Amino acid sequence: MWSKSGLFFILFSFSKTVFAQPGFMHFTVKNGLSQNAITCIYKDKRGFIWLGTQDGLNQFDGQKIKQYRYEVG
């Protein structure tokens, strides 16, 4: 049978791993993405995340998205 301290230890250990999970961010046109459909993702050595769409390239610096749109001409 489980002792109270053993049960507390297991529950406490489990809660630490659950809260340690990284968060996810949803990129959409509402927060600056050039298009909702991302076709490729790349992280460079400076830490920027580059998101490619059919409308252009998007640079994410951890806070905001900067667009580099594809223009025909």
N, C-alpha and C positions, 0 to 999 in steps of 0.2 A: 504494500500500500504506500502511496505517496505521502511524504511528510509535508507539512505546510511550507517549510523553508525550501524544500526541493521543488514544489509546485510553483512557488513564488519566483524562484530562480529561473525556471523554464519560461514562465510567462513574461518575466522581465527581459530575458534574452531574446525572445521572439519579438517583443515590441521594439527593441532596438534595431533589429534587422528590417522590420517593416518601415520604420521612419527613416532609415538610411537609404532607401531607394531614391534614385535620381528622379527629378521631375521631368515632365515632357512639355514641350512648347509646340503649339499648333500654329503653323505659318499659313496665313490666308491673305487674300487681297485686302481684307479689312485692316490688317496690321502692316501693310506696305509691300507685300509680295506682288510681283508683276502679273502672276497668274496662279490659280489654285493648284494646277497640275505640275508638280515638280518632276523633271525628267532625270536629273542627276544632282549628286551632292558631293562636295569636296571640302576637306578641312586643310588649310595651308599651315605652314610652319609658324606663322605669326598668331594662329588661333582663330582666324576668320573662317566662317563657314560660308561656302559659296553654293548657291542653289540655282540650278539651271532650269529655265522654263522655255516654252516656245516663243514667249515674248521678250526674252532677254536673260541677263545674268543678274543675280541678286546677292549682295554681300551682307552677311549678318555678323555684327561685332559683339554679340551678347546682349545688346540693348535695343538696337534698331536695325532696320533693313534699308540698304541703299540700292537703288535700281540702276542697272546699266541696260537700257532697252535696245533691242535690235531694230534698226531703222533701215529700210530699203532705200537705196539711192546713191 
